[in-house]
């Protein structure tokens, strides 16, 4: 019975301990590339970003995986 109560308490308290981390995202288009600098145009979603933040860029082009 003690183990069951301990388990229920752990499960109930877990959401309180998890930090609220969510990644900002926006769909952008590359406008210009000059050397190591790239200019992008994002029509919406910019309010979630701040100047100086490091960002990770994922390409929209996906490689096709062919089956057998």
Number of C-alpha atoms within 10 A of each C-alpha: 6 7 8 9 10 11 11 11 11 11 11 10 10 9 10 9 7 8 7 7 6 6 7 11 14 13 12 15 11 10 10 11 10 7 6 5 8 10 12 13 12 13 10 11 12 14 8 10 14 8 5 6 7 8 10 6 8 7 5 7 6 7 6 6 6 5 4 3
